[in-house]
Amino acid sequence: MEGPLLMLGLLAALAVCGSWGLNQEERLIRHLFEEKGYNKELRPVAHKDESVQVSLALTLSNLISLGWTDPRLRWNAEEFGNIHVLRLPSDLLWLPDIVLENNNDGSFQISYACNVLVNPTGYVYWLPPAIFRSSCPISVTYFPFDWQNCSLKFSSLKYTAKEVTLSLKQEEKEGRVYPVEWIEIDPAGFTENGEWEIVHRPAKINVDPSVPLDSPGHQSVTFYLIIRRKPLFYVVNILVPCVLISFMINLVFYLPADSGEKTSMAISVLLAQSVFLLLISKRLPATSMAIPLIGKFLLFGMVLVALVVVICVIVLNIHFRTPSTHVLSDRVKKLFLETLPELLHMSRPAEAGPGPGALIRRSSSLGYISKAEEYFLLKSRSDLMFEKQSERHGLVRRLTTARRPPAGSEQAQQELFSELRPAVDGANFIVSHLRDQNNYNEEKDCWNRVARTVDRLCLFVVTPIMVVGTAWIFLQGAYNQPPPQPFPGDPFSYHEDDKRFI
Ligand SMILES: *[C@@H]1O[C@H](CO)[C@@H](O)[C@H](O)[C@H]1NC(C)=O
């Protein structure tokens, strides 16, 4: 647009004052800079005490715009062939030396390589394209459920508040003027960030009354960006796997000790967690100022899992105890075999009762001994001696019968009995040995059951701790929301829907 306009202007100028042979624009520049003696070192004011009003606005596509009025750059458009816009290199003009104070790459200055537009009224409009790298102190406490308060603070490096007054850009709507108290978003030039969502974007002039007017730092224009992290990525890729892995540790208590897999499972979970911690620590800002929420959760999980590994070893120790190495005291027995199983609603094998049926169910060795007792009671002694033998010789197994009345004379019976005595003694010995072994096994069994009770107790303790810990982390994250207004205590929203007309 400007090209053809200027060309037209040029043609018109040639037609009107052809004899001059000079481009109108050139003439204008010569007029402004040579005839009027423009000095870019001087502020555009008539009086030394006046200040230049510089307005700022920020658009979210790396654009800042500045504007001020320089009365020395006024011209009469008609006099100069209707030139309404003059493009001048910025190094020809006075510039307010606005810098981004909290930059982080050392380039304080806004790019000066760009052209400045000047109106016939002397209004200078400057739109330096720039990539602002501002430092933003990120607080990682609630990572990844955090929001941040970042700011871009602009102030004049060279001039004090007495010489240059900073203000926000003003715009007009339906004849009324309002300051642009927000960061503008140009929908064409703005792409939404995948990680951050903009919650508030106010702009404010900050005046510090404690700093004297003629020293730098009295005034600044600050653009704030209050942004919230979108946590989905971290939830899906880190938190959910973490929670799953952590909850896996509860299964260790469910695994029977005889399988020999308890410790290896606990250690596997610990390892998986360590790998995750390694992955996450790479994604976190390396700071020791605060532990992020996710780090706390992982640490909590790891401490718990480490504890479970220890418990696991203790449980295995209890499980493999024998009467020859440990004494099972009655108090322990009562606590772990009666009180706790009842409290924990554990299924208990039937206790040793009067009936033989219960005994048989208790354990295989107990079954044997009761069988033996039964046999001994019901069978005649000779039956007891010769039954197996006759079976071996292919004779039919005789029915077990109650003692029959003795056959033959008293003496013969006595003789037979004395002959049988060693055999009966042998049988008695076997029975008592079996009884001893049974007692031994029974106590071993008790140790197994104590271990099982401890396992169940830990399952019932660790699971709620895990649930509460996880819920606590997620709730803390959910409640960490940015405030509804950009400045706590200030009810104004600083949004374009809410203009403050002057
Ligand atoms: C953001 O920080 C500024 C100061 O840097 C403060 O005035 C403002 O209240 C903060 N905003 C929020 C929402 O915390």
The ligand as an SDF file (V2000), in Angstrom:
LIG
                    3D

 14 14  0  0  0  0  0  0  0  0999 V2000
    2.0030  -11.9380   40.3830 C   0  0  0  0  0  0  0  0  0  0  0  0
    3.1450  -11.2590   40.8330 O   0  0  0  0  0  0  0  0  0  0  0  0
    2.9390   -9.8820   41.1110 C   0  0  0  0  0  0  0  0  0  0  0  0
    4.2500   -9.2970   41.5590 C   0  0  0  0  0  0  0  0  0  0  0  0
    5.2940   -9.7920   40.8290 O   0  0  0  0  0  0  0  0  0  0  0  0
    1.8780   -9.6940   42.1740 C   0  0  0  0  0  0  0  0  0  0  0  0
    1.6320   -8.3350   42.3660 O   0  0  0  0  0  0  0  0  0  0  0  0
    0.6110  -10.3830   41.7420 C   0  0  0  0  0  0  0  0  0  0  0  0
   -0.3260  -10.3000   42.7610 O   0  0  0  0  0  0  0  0  0  0  0  0
    0.9020  -11.8310   41.4260 C   0  0  0  0  0  0  0  0  0  0  0  0
   -0.3070  -12.4340   40.9240 N   0  0  0  0  0  0  0  0  0  0  0  0
   -0.8420  -13.5200   41.4630 C   0  0  0  0  0  0  0  0  0  0  0  0
   -2.0600  -14.0410   40.8580 C   0  0  0  0  0  0  0  0  0  0  0  0
   -0.3300  -14.0540   42.4130 O   0  0  0  0  0  0  0  0  0  0  0  0
  1  2  1  0
  1 10  1  0
  2  3  1  0
  3  4  1  0
  3  6  1  0
  4  5  1  0
  6  7  1  0
  6  8  1  0
  8  9  1  0
  8 10  1  0
 10 11  1  0
 11 12  1  0
 12 13  1  0
 12 14  2  0
M  END
$$$$
